[in-house]
Amino acid sequence: MSTETDSEQTRSTEEIQEAKPLIEVLHPENPLPPVEVEDLPRALQNSIKAMGWEKLAPVQSLAIPYLLAERDMMVQSRTGSGKTGAFVLPLLEKLDPEKNYCQALILVPTRELAQQVTHEVENLGRDTGVRSVSVYGGVGYKNQLNAFKEGAHIVVGTAGRILDHLIRGSLDLRKIHYLIFDEADRMMSMGSYPDMREIASYLPKNRTSFMFSATYPSSVRRLAGQFLRNPGFLSLSHNDQTGFDTEHVFIEVPGMDKDRALIRIIELENPESAIIFCNTKAKVEYLSTVLKRFGYDADPITSDLTQKARDRVLDRLRRHGLRFLVATDVAARGIDISNLSHVFNFEIPDDPESYVHRTGRTGRAGASGIAITLAAPTEKPALKTIAKRFDVDLAERKLPTEEDVQKIASERLTGFLEAKLRKLNRIERERLERLKPLAKALSESEDEVSLLAMVMDEYYQKALHAPPVVPEEKIEQQGNQGSESGDGGNSGKRKRRRRSRG
């Protein structure tokens, strides 16, 4: 799946705006006026023009004033909307290049996004004197350590490697003024929360925190409650009849390959919990069997189930004891689950009204979610008819390739292993030293490297299918020192959104 900065670097801001003409904005309380290019410092104006931007994207124009005013904010804007510039531009204005220490931490889900955000900082900040560094696992420490010693002002990195440096004492975040979460929903899907929770103990309380996310499921809202203080909520979304807080996407998939395609999509999305809809009882039984074969915790629910068995399955889903429920439309009637992050349409419903009922099961109770439809080429016209009828802003994504899955799996596994390595005691580390020569020998042999891959896959599968660790309901901003930061911000005008409290 493409990342945001890929889109930004190949499309002008004007193209981004024209591609999404029906933007409906939800402002926080006490909204600030938007800014335009001419309102920014001359150095940034020059960099913007050098990037080929004629004007700011909506999310940039609307979000920049809040970071400049140092108000903690949750910003909802979709991938490709220009949100990287929405935090990079004000950071470049606020940071002091004369002070040679880390002043801003930007947490991202993957090494690729870390590289892209750093590239954006370098391009937009070319005349500001602000230095940045990408920090991620799977590579050596030398270049990262050198950048810290030279006084990088902005550190962009994945949670696991950032935590490694903090534990080693090679990175000092006690003086940061700004904490940015980029693609927070993807960070949660990568299993980064335990590392983020530990990072919090190294941060000062006296900071401004911003969170950007395409969706705000319950886990991301609780994350915001732990790191942000009385955050405002700024949403750039699209008005439709299926729910304000649900993102709708479809992926074209050859009809015969839908089962394997779904497994690929699920591995990338890694949802906390989801309902997968099929049109027939036979397909429900088949798909739940496929999911179990791949190690996923999935149960079918059809009209054949007894009421007692049905209640038992739904109770597991509500208590987070079950991640995937595979259901028909009839069997799903009356199901009320408030914390679903994803709905998958394995098949397009026969009745157009059913699309609304299916996708309305995510993005509820103030949270947001995503509805993903797998559409065979012959099903696309029917799906687009449904979208037009119900005024759904339906975006198309490409089917993730095996290479995409390999990248994500490698990043997740690296994070899992680095986290486990950090927790080893002295005796365990001594035992590890005995096996290093063998590991090195196996890695250098074409024939025997499969032995290493086998062990890695076994650990990865166990970690991947383990119950996700998500923030608790308790809301409190985390940090280790200092006074409360920012001027407060507010939770937004919509009554049903719960205010996060510090």
Secondary structure in CASP SS format (residue, H / E / C, confidence):
PFRMAT SS
TARGET T0000
AUTHOR 0000-0000-0000
METHOD secondary structure of the structure
MODEL  1
M C 1.00
S C 1.00
T C 1.00
E H 1.00
T H 1.00
D H 1.00
S H 1.00
E H 1.00
Q H 1.00
T H 1.00
R C 1.00
S C 1.00
T H 1.00
E H 1.00
E H 1.00
I H 1.00
Q H 1.00
E H 1.00
A H 1.00
K C 1.00
P C 1.00
L C 1.00
I E 1.00
E E 1.00
V E 1.00
L E 1.00
H C 1.00
P C 1.00
E C 1.00
N C 1.00
P C 1.00
L C 1.00
P C 1.00
P C 1.00
V C 1.00
E C 1.00
V H 1.00
E H 1.00
D H 1.00
L C 1.00
P C 1.00
R H 1.00
A H 1.00
L H 1.00
Q H 1.00
N H 1.00
S H 1.00
I H 1.00
K H 1.00
A H 1.00
M C 1.00
G C 1.00
W C 1.00
E C 1.00
K C 1.00
L C 1.00
A C 1.00
P H 1.00
V H 1.00
Q H 1.00
S H 1.00
L H 1.00
A H 1.00
I H 1.00
P H 1.00
Y H 1.00
L H 1.00
L H 1.00
A C 1.00
E C 1.00
R C 1.00
D C 1.00
M E 1.00
M E 1.00
V E 1.00
Q E 1.00
S C 1.00
R C 1.00
T C 1.00
G C 1.00
S C 1.00
G C 1.00
K H 1.00
T H 1.00
G H 1.00
A H 1.00
F H 1.00
V H 1.00
L H 1.00
P H 1.00
L H 1.00
L H 1.00
E H 1.00
K H 1.00
L C 1.00
D C 1.00
P C 1.00
E C 1.00
K C 1.00
N C 1.00
Y C 1.00
C C 1.00
Q C 1.00
A E 1.00
L E 1.00
I E 1.00
L E 1.00
V C 1.00
P C 1.00
T C 1.00
R H 1.00
E H 1.00
L H 1.00
A H 1.00
Q H 1.00
Q H 1.00
V H 1.00
T H 1.00
H H 1.00
E H 1.00
V H 1.00
E H 1.00
N H 1.00
L H 1.00
G C 1.00
R C 1.00
D C 1.00
T C 1.00
G C 1.00
V C 1.00
R C 1.00
S E 1.00
V E 1.00
S E 1.00
V E 1.00
Y C 1.00
G C 1.00
G C 1.00
V C 1.00
G C 1.00
Y C 1.00
K H 1.00
N H 1.00
Q H 1.00
L H 1.00
N H 1.00
A H 1.00
F H 1.00
K H 1.00
E C 1.00
G C 1.00
A C 1.00
H C 1.00
I E 1.00
V E 1.00
V E 1.00
G E 1.00
T C 1.00
A H 1.00
G H 1.00
R H 1.00
I H 1.00
L H 1.00
D H 1.00
H H 1.00
L H 1.00
I H 1.00
R H 1.00
G C 1.00
S C 1.00
L C 1.00
D C 1.00
L C 1.00
R C 1.00
K C 1.00
I C 1.00
H C 1.00
Y E 1.00
L E 1.00
I E 1.00
F E 1.00
D E 1.00
E C 1.00
A H 1.00
D H 1.00
R H 1.00
M H 1.00
M H 1.00
S H 1.00
M C 1.00
G C 1.00
S C 1.00
Y H 1.00
P H 1.00
D H 1.00
M H 1.00
R H 1.00
E H 1.00
I H 1.00
A H 1.00
S H 1.00
Y H 1.00
L C 1.00
P C 1.00
K C 1.00
N C 1.00
R C 1.00
T E 1.00
S E 1.00
F E 1.00
M E 1.00
F E 1.00
S E 1.00
A C 1.00
T C 1.00
Y C 1.00
P C 1.00
S H 1.00
S H 1.00
V H 1.00
R H 1.00
R H 1.00
L H 1.00
A H 1.00
G H 1.00
Q H 1.00
F H 1.00
L C 1.00
R C 1.00
N C 1.00
P C 1.00
G E 1.00
F E 1.00
L E 1.00
S E 1.00
L E 1.00
S E 1.00
H E 1.00
N C 1.00
D C 1.00
Q C 1.00
T C 1.00
G C 1.00
F C 1.00
D C 1.00
T E 1.00
E E 1.00
H E 1.00
V E 1.00
F E 1.00
I E 1.00
E E 1.00
V C 1.00
P C 1.00
G H 1.00
M H 1.00
D H 1.00
K H 1.00
D H 1.00
R H 1.00
A H 1.00
L H 1.00
I H 1.00
R H 1.00
I H 1.00
I H 1.00
E H 1.00
L H 1.00
E H 1.00
N C 1.00
P C 1.00
E C 1.00
S C 1.00
A E 1.00
I E 1.00
I E 1.00
F E 1.00
C C 1.00
N C 1.00
T C 1.00
K H 1.00
A H 1.00
K H 1.00
V H 1.00
E H 1.00
Y H 1.00
L H 1.00
S H 1.00
T H 1.00
V H 1.00
L H 1.00
K H 1.00
R H 1.00
F C 1.00
G C 1.00
Y C 1.00
D C 1.00
A E 1.00
D E 1.00
P E 1.00
I E 1.00
T C 1.00
S C 1.00
D C 1.00
L C 1.00
T C 1.00
Q H 1.00
K H 1.00
A H 1.00
R H 1.00
D H 1.00
R H 1.00
V H 1.00
L H 1.00
D H 1.00
R H 1.00
L H 1.00
R H 1.00
R C 1.00
H C 1.00
G C 1.00
L C 1.00
R C 1.00
F E 1.00
L E 1.00
V E 1.00
A E 1.00
T C 1.00
D H 1.00
V H 1.00
A H 1.00
A H 1.00
R C 1.00
G C 1.00
I C 1.00
D C 1.00
I C 1.00
S C 1.00
N C 1.00
L C 1.00
S C 1.00
H E 1.00
V E 1.00
F E 1.00
N E 1.00
F C 1.00
E C 1.00
I C 1.00
P C 1.00
D C 1.00
D C 1.00
P H 1.00
E H 1.00
S H 1.00
Y H 1.00
V H 1.00
H H 1.00
R H 1.00
T H 1.00
G C 1.00
R C 1.00
T C 1.00
G C 1.00
R C 1.00
A C 1.00
G C 1.00
A C 1.00
S C 1.00
G E 1.00
I E 1.00
A E 1.00
I E 1.00
T E 1.00
L E 1.00
A E 1.00
A C 1.00
P H 1.00
T H 1.00
E H 1.00
K H 1.00
P H 1.00
A H 1.00
L H 1.00
K H 1.00
T H 1.00
I H 1.00
A H 1.00
K H 1.00
R H 1.00
F C 1.00
D C 1.00
V C 1.00
D C 1.00
L E 1.00
A E 1.00
E E 1.00
R E 1.00
K C 1.00
L C 1.00
P C 1.00
T C 1.00
E H 1.00
E H 1.00
D H 1.00
V H 1.00
Q H 1.00
K H 1.00
I H 1.00
A H 1.00
S H 1.00
E H 1.00
R H 1.00
L H 1.00
T H 1.00
G H 1.00
F H 1.00
L H 1.00
E H 1.00
A H 1.00
K H 1.00
L H 1.00
R H 1.00
K C 1.00
L C 1.00
N C 1.00
R H 1.00
I H 1.00
E H 1.00
R H 1.00
E H 1.00
R H 1.00
L H 1.00
E H 1.00
R H 1.00
L H 1.00
K H 1.00
P H 1.00
L H 1.00
A H 1.00
K H 1.00
A H 1.00
L H 1.00
S H 1.00
E C 1.00
S C 1.00
E C 1.00
D C 1.00
E C 1.00
V H 1.00
S H 1.00
L H 1.00
L H 1.00
A H 1.00
M H 1.00
V H 1.00
M H 1.00
D H 1.00
E H 1.00
Y H 1.00
Y H 1.00
Q H 1.00
K H 1.00
A H 1.00
L H 1.00
H H 1.00
A C 1.00
P C 1.00
P C 1.00
V C 1.00
V C 1.00
P C 1.00
E C 1.00
E C 1.00
K C 1.00
I C 1.00
E C 1.00
Q C 1.00
Q C 1.00
G C 1.00
N C 1.00
Q C 1.00
G C 1.00
S C 1.00
E C 1.00
S C 1.00
G C 1.00
D C 1.00
G C 1.00
G C 1.00
N C 1.00
S C 1.00
G C 1.00
K C 1.00
R C 1.00
K C 1.00
R C 1.00
R C 1.00
R C 1.00
R C 1.00
S C 1.00
R C 1.00
G C 1.00
END
